[in-house]
């Protein structure tokens, strides 16, 4: 039997459209029976944040980062044409008309397809994010965890 192909994606961007691209590719690769890992680092971690505020103890800087960053995938802005938040509303309307799946559902689909959602623990420390603030059923690790997944990967992407 042939060895299963691997796709790894580093999601560095916190932009809605770039995160959508990462998750569309991840779900496509999973549908083609690839083992898929998305390594969420820096602003890409916002895709894994829970929408509701979780009461956790934080210092001043961590609280500031928490307030400045979007809480959850649906609150992320666009990379272009954000227009003070109007861009995401417009693109979501267009997506709805074309029966395109929004980002939160793409993330759910990835979890259903056993895509590994890996949160960068170093970035979590830097930005003051705690496990309780991120989605359930995800994994945590640093660069070594990503390298372990990527070193025998067939496709590696940086988004």
C-alpha positions in Angstrom: 0.0 0.0 0.0 1.3 3.5 -0.9 2.3 5.8 1.9 -0.2 8.5 2.6 0.8 11.9 1.2 1.2 14.8 3.6 0.3 18.5 3.1 1.5 21.1 5.6 0.4 24.7 5.7 1.8 27.5 7.9 -1.0 30.0 8.4 0.8 33.2 9.5 -1.8 35.7 8.2 -4.7 36.9 10.2 -6.7 37.9 7.1 -10.1 36.3 6.5 -9.4 35.7 2.7 -6.0 34.2 3.3 -7.2 32.0 6.1 -10.1 30.9 3.8 -7.5 29.9 1.1 -5.5 27.9 3.6 -8.6 26.0 4.8 -10.0 25.4 1.3 -6.6 23.9 0.3 -6.5 21.9 3.5 -10.0 20.5 3.0 -9.2 19.7 -0.6 -6.0 17.9 0.3 -7.8 16.0 3.1 -10.5 15.0 0.5 -7.6 13.6 -1.6 -6.7 11.5 1.3 -3.6 13.6 2.4 -2.6 13.9 6.0 -3.0 17.6 6.6 -1.5 19.9 9.2 -2.1 23.7 9.5 0.4 25.3 11.8 -1.2 28.6 13.1 1.3 31.1 14.1 1.2 34.9 14.9 -1.9 36.4 13.4 -3.1 33.1 12.0 -3.8 32.1 15.6 -6.9 34.4 15.4 -8.6 31.8 13.3 -8.5 29.5 16.3 -9.8 32.0 18.9 -13.2 31.3 20.4 -15.7 34.1 19.6 -16.9 34.5 23.2 -14.7 36.0 25.8 -13.1 33.4 28.1 -12.3 34.6 31.6 -8.5 34.0 32.1 -6.0 35.8 34.2 -3.7 38.1 32.1 -1.2 40.9 32.5 -1.7 44.4 31.0 0.1 43.7 27.7 -1.7 40.4 27.1 -5.1 42.1 27.7 -4.1 44.8 25.2 -3.2 42.2 22.5 -6.5 40.4 23.3 -8.5 43.5 22.7 -6.7 44.5 19.5 -6.9 41.1 17.8 -10.1 39.7 16.3 -11.9 37.1 18.4 -12.6 34.2 16.1 -12.5 33.4 12.4 -15.6 35.3 11.5 -14.3 38.6 12.9 -11.1 38.6 10.8 -10.6 41.4 8.3 -9.7 41.2 4.6 -6.2 41.6 3.2 -7.4 44.1 0.6 -10.5 46.3 0.5 -11.3 46.0 4.2 -13.0 49.4 4.2 -13.3 49.7 8.0 -15.0 46.4 8.2 -17.4 46.8 5.3 -15.3 44.6 3.0 -15.8 41.4 5.0 -19.6 42.0 5.1 -19.7 42.5 1.3 -17.5 39.4 0.6 -19.7 37.3 3.0 -22.8 38.4 1.1 -21.3 37.5 -2.2 -20.1 34.1 -0.8 -23.6 33.4 0.5 -25.1 34.2 -3.0 -22.7 31.7 -4.5 -23.3 29.1 -1.8 -19.6 29.3 -0.8 -18.8 28.1 2.7 -17.7 30.7 5.2 -14.5 30.4 7.1 -15.9 29.1 10.5 -17.6 26.2 8.6 -14.4 25.5 6.6 -12.6 25.2 10.0 -15.3 22.8 11.3 -15.1 20.7 8.0 -11.3 20.5 8.5 -11.8 19.2 12.0 -14.3 16.6 10.7 -11.7 15.5 8.1 -9.1 15.1 10.9 -6.9 18.0 9.7 -4.5 18.7 12.5 -4.9 22.2 13.7 -1.7 23.1 15.4 -1.4 26.3 17.5 2.1 27.7 17.9 2.8 27.8 21.7 5.7 30.3 21.4 3.3 32.8 19.7 0.6 32.1 22.2 3.1 33.0 24.9 4.2 36.2 23.1 0.6 37.3 22.5 -0.7 36.2 25.8 -3.2 33.7 24.4 -4.2 30.7 26.6 -5.5 27.3 25.6 -8.9 28.1 27.1 -9.3 30.9 24.6 -8.8 28.7 21.5 -11.1 26.1 19.9 -11.4 22.7 21.5 -9.8 19.6 19.9 -6.7 21.4 18.5 -3.1 20.5 19.1 -0.3 22.7 20.6 3.4 22.8 19.7 6.3 24.8 18.5 8.5 24.8 15.5 9.8 21.3 16.2 6.2 20.0 16.1 5.7 21.7 12.7 9.0 20.5 11.3 8.1 16.9 12.4 5.0 17.2 10.3 6.6 18.9 7.4 9.9 17.0 6.9 8.2 14.2 5.1 5.5 16.3 3.5 4.7 16.3 -0.1 3.3 19.8 -0.2 4.2 22.7 2.1 2.6 26.1 1.9 3.1 29.5 3.7 0.0 31.7 3.8 
